[in-house]
Each structure stands twice: as structure tokens, then as C-alpha cells.
Amino acid sequence: GRMTSEDVPSTLVLVNKWSSQFEIRQVFTSAERFCHYFVCPNVPNFVCTHVVENTGSITDLVTYVIVPNNTGTLGARILAVVSTQSSVKQLIVDTMLSAKENGAKFVSVCQMNISSEILHSLSFQPSQLVGSLFYNYKYHEVAQRDCWVVVS
């Protein structure tokens, strides 16, 4: 279901714990900052985070924004995928259906650590966006699969 403000404490812990496996990652230290990326209560239907619950606990989530492209067509941009029990592929498929219900005509993915095999199997095409994410940072060479950053 859709994440609510009541879900913030448990999802904040989930995201920080899950992302600790990556060499480059964001650490969310406050609920307020976390909400900016995952809930955005001040702008309805802009940031959508859907959570998966298993036995009463949130185990997986996908966050996306609904934004117009340069022609004004609404699209969904997947910003974050946290998968501890569900398959990433199934989470993306569910997100594509949810985004369509929210008026999106297309879906793009900004999350770097999703395997290209999964994206190709869902007919996603390569983008130049990922290569520019760390333009202002200097860091030793890191494999794309070792990065987890929520793009906003």
C-alpha cells in the first residue's frame, strides 16, 4: 500500500539498514529529511512511496515521482527501490501499474544499482542520466552496483 506518515519510523530504519550494504549511500538521520525524499506531504501525488508488508512489518518499498517531460506528458521516475523479500522485478512491475493509476504515461528508472538484465527484460532503454549523478564528487572508482543514492 501507499506509505503514510505513520510508516516513517519503520521505513527510515529499513532504508538505512538496507542501504548499509553499499559503499556509496545516503544515510537519513532525521524523519524530516527522510520525508522529503519518501513522502513529501506538502505536495500531494508528487512523491509516491509504496510499501510491501509481510507479517505486519514493512519489508520492501519503491519511491517514484510523477513529473511532466518536456512535452508535458506525465511520467513516473523511480527514485528508490528497497528489496529485502520481494523481487526487484516484481516491485518495478507493481510500480509501473501504480504509476499508470496516478496518470503516468511512461516510467523511467533513476536507481543505479538495479541490474541492466532486469531493466532490459522489462523493455527499459539505457539513459545518460546515471553517468552524471556524481558530477560534483571525487571518489575512487566504484562499481555501479555498489551505489545507492536517492535522486531528487
N, C-alpha and C positions, 0 to 999 in steps of 0.2 A: 504494500500500500504506500501511499504518499507519506513522506516524513513530516512530522509535526514538531512543534517546539518542545513537546514533552519527550520526544525521541532524542533530543540533542545530547544530553549527558552520556547515554549509552553509545550513540553513534560516534561521538567525539573520541571516546575510549577505543572503540572498534577501529576507527580510521588511523589513529596514532599507533596502535598496536600492529595493525596490518601493514602499514607503510614502513615500519621499522626494518623490514627486510631489504629495503632499497638503500643504496649508497647516497643518492641524492633524493631528498624528500622534504616535504613541508611538515612541520610539527605545529599543531594547533594548540596553543597554550591557554586560550580563553574561549568560552562559549560564544561570546560576541563575535570574535573573528571567525570562528567555525561557521556561525550562522550566515555570515556574509557570503561564504562560498557554497553552503549547502541548503540554506533555507530562504534567505533574502525576504524576510517578512514584509518589508516596505514596498516591494514591487510584486504584486500577485501574478502568478503564472509566468514569471520570468525565469527563475531558478526552480527546477523541479528535481527533487530527490525522491527516488522510490527505494523502499527498503524491503528486504525479504526477512520474514520472521520464521524461525524454526524453534519449536518448543518454548515459545514465549520470549526468545531473545532475537535481536536483530543480528543477522549473520552476513548479509550482503547488501550492497547498495550501488545505485548508479545515479549520478547527478548530471543533468543537462540543462542548457539554457535554450529558450525559444527566442530566436533573433531573425530579423529580415536579412536577406542577402542584398546585393547591390541593385536588384530589380524589384525589391520589396516583397519577394516571396518569403514566407515564414519557413524557417528550418530549425532543426534541433542540433545543437552542438554538444556531444557527450564530453564532459569535462573530467569525470572521475568514475572509476569502476573499482569497487572493493569486493573481492570474491573470496569467501572462505569456505562456502559449501556449495553454492550454485556454480554452474559452468559460466565462464565469461561469455561464451557464445549465446547461451540462453538468456543471460542478463541483457545483452545487446539486442537480441530479438524482442524481448519484452519491452525494452526501452523504445525501439522503433514503433511498436504498436501504441505505446503510451504517448509518444510524441505526435503520432498521427491523430490521436484523440484530442490533443492540445493544439491542433491546427497546423502542424509542421508538414511540409510537402517533401522535405528531404532531411537526411540525417548525416552529420559528419562527426568524426572522432578526433579529439584533441589529446587523448590519453596516449602517452608514448609507449607504455610497456605492454600494450595489447599486441599479441603476435600477428604478424602480417598474414599468416595462414588463416587465422580466424577471420580477419577483415576481408581477405580475398574470397573466402568461402561464402561470405555474406554480400559479395559484389561491391565492396568499398574499393575506391580507387586511391592511389597514392596522392599525397598532398605535400606541398612545400612548407606548410606551417610548422611542422615539428622541428625542422632544421634551424629555425630562427628563435626558438624559445630561450636559449641561453646566450643570446647575443651580447649581453652586458656582463656576463660572468666568465671568469677564467678558472678552469678546473682541469685536472688531468683527464685523459681520455677515459670515458665511462661508457660501457655498453648501454644501448637504449633500454634494454630490459631491466637495468639497474636504476632507472629513474622513475620517480612517481611525483608529479607536480600537478596541482590543480590549476589549470589555466583559467584566468578570468578576464 
